[in-house]
Amino acid sequence: MDEALIPRLRAIVGDRGILTGEDVRARSCDPFRAVPPLGPVIVRPADTGEVAAVVTLCATQSQRIVTHGGRTGVAGGAYAGPEEVVVSLERMSRIEEVCGVSQLAVVEAGVTIEALQSHVAEQGLFYPVDLGSKGSATIGGTIATNAGGNRVLRWGMTRQNLLGLEAVLPDGTVVCAMNRLVKNNTGYDLKHLFVGSEGTLGIVTRAVVRLVPAPASQAVAFVSVASQDGLLALLGRARRLSTLSAFEVMWPDYYELVAESGTGRRPVEPGRAAYVLIEAMGYNERLDQQVFDEFLSEAYDVGLIMEGVTAASKKQIAELWRVREAAEVIVREMSPFVSFDISVDVRKVEAFVARAKDLLNEAYPMVRTVTFGHLGDNNIHIGAHVGRDTVAQEHRVESLVFRALREFDGAITAEHGIGQLKRGFLPEHKSAGEMTAMRRIRDALDPGRLLNHEVLF
Ligand SMILES: Cc1cc2nc3c(=O)[nH]c(=O)nc-3n(C[C@H](O)[C@H](O)[C@H](O)COP(=O)(O)OP(=O)(O)OC[C@H]3O[C@@H](n4cnc5c(N)ncnc54)[C@H](O)[C@@H]3O)c2cc1C
């Protein structure tokens, strides 16, 4: 990029708003690998006006921009090349309003999920989009990727928890669609254009999000099951619980790795077909626990549960969730690995997983995998390590798994998005008409492809 632009950017955002040199190089655009931005500058606007001024300046110079939230995205959507300016929303982290009556919060896009959750908890409220990365993942990033997480089964993805937003278009125009109403059919509901657009149509600067009353009860059990049929039967029964908030499945390859990791995560004996963390959240502690316990004992009596433990305290709840959220163990034991977040009809999940692993085994006899996911909403994560040159083999590994996925009518990304890393596969998994419509929308809003140029298509 033309470095003469840096003083002009500095004039907009001030000294605090500009990072250069080592401050840029020390960052990573990827949570699991060191991938620094390759350009010379990170711009950190303090408000929407500054974002709009930065984007307008860049547009007049045909300068490409990559937007950064918490940089926890795992699809390479935040990777920035040498010619690109990074715009980070990290200084836009104000929680402007929390309304308990309307059950909403008005926030800037750089607020992290955890900061919002902690803040609204003081008023007995909860923001239900809940991810393992919530300490760093931002409202803007989760909107851009339509993030899901652990409680989609109960409260939906980001799209379902968003009332309105504000975004800066690639030419600097500010679109203020800060709707606060649940029902509002006044023209196009533009927020949906930006949800899941992966930063290609605009920079999200503020949002109005839905809140729910903070659940008063949380019951968690960790169980093992004997077969995949039993797993689906258990899911069917669990769905009858009106309080069900998570049904997180771990395959033996995942559970055995975590149970043997020496990190004290071994709630049940290994050696079963699958392991499930079941969580229920409600508003009547005594009744909710009673219903949950009845569900568990019935499932045990009919042979759906082989072994199980229930949490008796908040500490034990956290310990059981740590088994499911053992990203650091996977990183330590499996790196480098190719990670998948795919969607498959629950009835086909087992056949798909077997087929994908067969294809990987044929190509890479030494392959190691971990398989886990939010089964209740069709979402499976697979991590595959095929040796030291896993990174070099990434495309081939993906091709094999995606080939299996096509056979089972699955989706190549359930929640992480296409980013830059899966971009080559998009046309094979979208119809020609969908690709045309997506191109026309992008061309209309960003004819110069200035925002997140390498993302999506
Ligand atoms: C341990 C771990 C667990 C995770 N668990 C889940 C999970 O359960 N469910 C899930 O869905 N994801 C999960 N993720 C992935 C990641 O946290 C999400 O994709 C998250 O939404 C990214 O938010 P971010 O703020 O970090 O965005 P970034 O990583 O900074 O950016 C992601 C994409 O959004 C764009 N973007 C960021 N901010 C904006 C903005 N303000 N306006 C426009 N575009 C923007 C970027 O350009 C990029 O393309 C996990 C990641 C990790 C590391």
The ligand as an SDF file (V2000), in Angstrom:
LIG
                    3D

 53 58  0  0  0  0  0  0  0  0999 V2000
  -11.6570  -21.5100   20.9140 C   0  0  0  0  0  0  0  0  0  0  0  0
  -12.6220  -21.0300   19.8570 C   0  0  0  0  0  0  0  0  0  0  0  0
  -13.9470  -21.4300   19.9320 C   0  0  0  0  0  0  0  0  0  0  0  0
  -14.8580  -20.9940   18.9500 C   0  0  0  0  0  0  0  0  0  0  0  0
  -16.1460  -21.4120   19.0430 N   0  0  0  0  0  0  0  0  0  0  0  0
  -17.0360  -20.9940   18.1290 C   0  0  0  0  0  0  0  0  0  0  0  0
  -18.3900  -21.4300   18.1930 C   0  0  0  0  0  0  0  0  0  0  0  0
  -18.7780  -22.2010   19.0520 O   0  0  0  0  0  0  0  0  0  0  0  0
  -19.2440  -20.9540   17.2540 N   0  0  0  0  0  0  0  0  0  0  0  0
  -18.8450  -20.0920   16.2700 C   0  0  0  0  0  0  0  0  0  0  0  0
  -19.6810  -19.6760   15.4530 O   0  0  0  0  0  0  0  0  0  0  0  0
  -17.5650  -19.6940   16.1670 N   0  0  0  0  0  0  0  0  0  0  0  0
  -16.6620  -20.1090   17.0640 C   0  0  0  0  0  0  0  0  0  0  0  0
  -15.3510  -19.7190   16.9580 N   0  0  0  0  0  0  0  0  0  0  0  0
  -14.9280  -18.8560   15.8260 C   0  0  0  0  0  0  0  0  0  0  0  0
  -14.9410  -17.3510   16.1430 C   0  0  0  0  0  0  0  0  0  0  0  0
  -14.8780  -17.0980   17.5170 O   0  0  0  0  0  0  0  0  0  0  0  0
  -16.1750  -16.6930   15.5270 C   0  0  0  0  0  0  0  0  0  0  0  0
  -16.1080  -16.7900   14.1210 O   0  0  0  0  0  0  0  0  0  0  0  0
  -16.3580  -15.2170   15.8920 C   0  0  0  0  0  0  0  0  0  0  0  0
  -17.6130  -14.8070   15.4010 O   0  0  0  0  0  0  0  0  0  0  0  0
  -15.2910  -14.3000   15.3410 C   0  0  0  0  0  0  0  0  0  0  0  0
  -15.4270  -13.0340   15.9860 O   0  0  0  0  0  0  0  0  0  0  0  0
  -14.1890  -12.0410   16.0450 P   0  0  0  0  0  0  0  0  0  0  0  0
  -14.6290  -10.7850   16.6790 O   0  0  0  0  0  0  0  0  0  0  0  0
  -13.0190  -12.6990   16.6390 O   0  0  0  0  0  0  0  0  0  0  0  0
  -13.9680  -11.7520   14.4850 O   0  0  0  0  0  0  0  0  0  0  0  0
  -12.6060  -11.7840   13.6530 P   0  0  0  0  0  0  0  0  0  0  0  0
  -11.9610  -13.1050   13.7750 O   0  0  0  0  0  0  0  0  0  0  0  0
  -11.8100  -10.5900   13.9420 O   0  0  0  0  0  0  0  0  0  0  0  0
  -13.2100  -11.6430   12.1640 O   0  0  0  0  0  0  0  0  0  0  0  0
  -13.9630  -12.6780   11.5960 C   0  0  0  0  0  0  0  0  0  0  0  0
  -14.5170  -12.1670   10.2480 C   0  0  0  0  0  0  0  0  0  0  0  0
  -15.4520  -11.1170   10.4810 O   0  0  0  0  0  0  0  0  0  0  0  0
  -15.0050   -9.8840    9.8950 C   0  0  0  0  0  0  0  0  0  0  0  0
  -15.3150   -8.8260   10.8590 N   0  0  0  0  0  0  0  0  0  0  0  0
  -14.8850   -8.7330   12.1430 C   0  0  0  0  0  0  0  0  0  0  0  0
  -15.4370   -7.6570   12.7410 N   0  0  0  0  0  0  0  0  0  0  0  0
  -16.2270   -7.0700   11.8120 C   0  0  0  0  0  0  0  0  0  0  0  0
  -17.0490   -5.9140   11.8140 C   0  0  0  0  0  0  0  0  0  0  0  0
  -17.1750   -5.1400   12.8860 N   0  0  0  0  0  0  0  0  0  0  0  0
  -17.7200   -5.6030   10.6790 N   0  0  0  0  0  0  0  0  0  0  0  0
  -17.5980   -6.3640    9.5620 C   0  0  0  0  0  0  0  0  0  0  0  0
  -16.8240   -7.4560    9.5010 N   0  0  0  0  0  0  0  0  0  0  0  0
  -16.1490   -7.7980   10.6110 C   0  0  0  0  0  0  0  0  0  0  0  0
  -13.5130  -10.0720    9.6590 C   0  0  0  0  0  0  0  0  0  0  0  0
  -13.0720   -9.2850    8.6010 O   0  0  0  0  0  0  0  0  0  0  0  0
  -13.4340  -11.5600    9.3650 C   0  0  0  0  0  0  0  0  0  0  0  0
  -13.7770  -11.7990    8.0250 O   0  0  0  0  0  0  0  0  0  0  0  0
  -14.4190  -20.1520   17.8840 C   0  0  0  0  0  0  0  0  0  0  0  0
  -13.0800  -19.7540   17.8320 C   0  0  0  0  0  0  0  0  0  0  0  0
  -12.1870  -20.1890   18.7990 C   0  0  0  0  0  0  0  0  0  0  0  0
  -10.7650  -19.7340   18.6930 C   0  0  0  0  0  0  0  0  0  0  0  0
  1  2  1  0
  2  3  1  0
  2 52  2  0
  3  4  2  0
  4  5  1  0
  4 50  1  0
  5  6  2  0
  6  7  1  0
  6 13  1  0
  7  8  2  0
  7  9  1  0
  9 10  1  0
 10 11  2  0
 10 12  1  0
 12 13  2  0
 13 14  1  0
 14 15  1  0
 14 50  1  0
 15 16  1  0
 16 17  1  0
 16 18  1  0
 18 19  1  0
 18 20  1  0
 20 21  1  0
 20 22  1  0
 22 23  1  0
 23 24  1  0
 24 25  2  0
 24 26  1  0
 24 27  1  0
 27 28  1  0
 28 29  2  0
 28 30  1  0
 28 31  1  0
 31 32  1  0
 32 33  1  0
 33 34  1  0
 33 48  1  0
 34 35  1  0
 35 36  1  0
 35 46  1  0
 36 37  1  0
 36 45  1  0
 37 38  2  0
 38 39  1  0
 39 40  1  0
 39 45  2  0
 40 41  1  0
 40 42  2  0
 42 43  1  0
 43 44  2  0
 44 45  1  0
 46 47  1  0
 46 48  1  0
 48 49  1  0
 50 51  2  0
 51 52  1  0
 52 53  1  0
M  END
$$$$
